[in-house]
Amino acid sequence: MNKITDKTITLIPSGNDFIRCEIDVPFVPTPLNIVDEMLAMAHVGKNDTVYDLGCGDGRIAITAAKKCGARAVGIDLDPRRIKESRDNAKKAGLNENISFLNQSFFKSDIKNATVVTLYLLSNVNIKLRAKLLDELQPGTRIVSHDFHMEKWRAEKRIEKGNHTLFFWTIPANISGIWHGKIPKTYGGFNFSMGIKQHFQETIAEFISPEKTPVKRCKIKGNTVEIRMKLLIDKQSRPVRFTGKINDDIINGTMTAIGKPEEKWRCVREAFTVKPLY
Ligand SMILES: C[S@@+](CC[C@H](N)C(=O)[O-])C[C@H]1O[C@@H](n2cnc3c(N)ncnc32)[C@H](O)[C@@H]1O
């Protein structure tokens, strides 16, 4: 008889013997109505690739493929779960666009995911944090059923009966020292800006031509919005920069009331980027 002897060790029958399978979380399926809520929270659609880390009987991956038309990958360390997932996918009439891998999610290549779903434990989510932030593309969405990521604050949180869903977007790393030029209509000067970042939270300031605090520096995926006051025509006026980060370059536009929209660009000083966690 199979049994979970404690939270992490499962004994799987193999012939007359047992294989010891060290899982980090026991199998408990997400109720199907909560699966729908998780996929809706991440706005899963046909252009997405959903990875369910610790896929159990495959229900999240199967629903993502069947109802949302997404490509789906389920990963589970327990071979019985993978067999169950494959059988369930077959029963659901799915053979393309879905795959199940019998391996540890800690050792899996997850970089192609556009959405990651989790029903693990907070301590396991916390152990996974660095991998998610290092390997997933900025803009990848993450939904976790019931378990948070401690200091990586969720962007959204919803309660459904006695279930809680948490949502994050992988932020681009905007930390470091950036140099750029303010267009002529806005004063025409060179500036340097320093940004510190912890997960998606940032603190930014202009370092030169003079120290100027940045009121808001918001990063969502690879999109940045900066709001601050600049001296324009001898008056301190609120300006708004928006832009897209691509490696060490931000390209975007800036606006202020009564001023035309202008293009804006800045470049990061080599080796000033810091880890997000
Ligand atoms: C709570 S269940 C969630 C199942 C499914 N995602 C759902 O929400 O219905 C957790 C699953 O993670 C699997 N698991 C635990 N540790 C793992 C690891 N290190 N790598 C891959 N799978 C793991 C377990 O075998 C179990 O099926």
The ligand as an ORCA input file, in Angstrom:
! r2SCAN-3c Opt
* xyz 0 1
  C      -0.595     20.076     -3.435
  S      -0.263     19.111     -4.862
  C      -0.831     20.172     -6.153
  C      -1.357     19.445     -7.373
  C      -1.886     20.324     -8.501
  N      -0.945     21.369     -8.850
  C      -3.191     20.959     -8.111
  O      -3.176     22.158     -7.722
  O      -4.226     20.272     -8.162
  C       1.539     19.224     -4.958
  C       2.175     18.303     -5.969
  O       3.563     18.641     -6.044
  C       4.310     17.454     -6.268
  N       5.701     17.729     -5.838
  C       6.160     17.897     -4.579
  N       7.470     18.194     -4.576
  C       7.865     18.239     -5.874
  C       9.094     18.537     -6.527
  N      10.209     18.861     -5.858
  N       9.127     18.524     -7.881
  C       8.005     18.206     -8.590
  N       6.802     17.911     -8.011
  C       6.721     17.937     -6.680
  C       3.591     16.409     -5.461
  O       3.867     15.106     -5.929
  C       2.109     16.823     -5.643
  O       1.523     16.130     -6.706
*
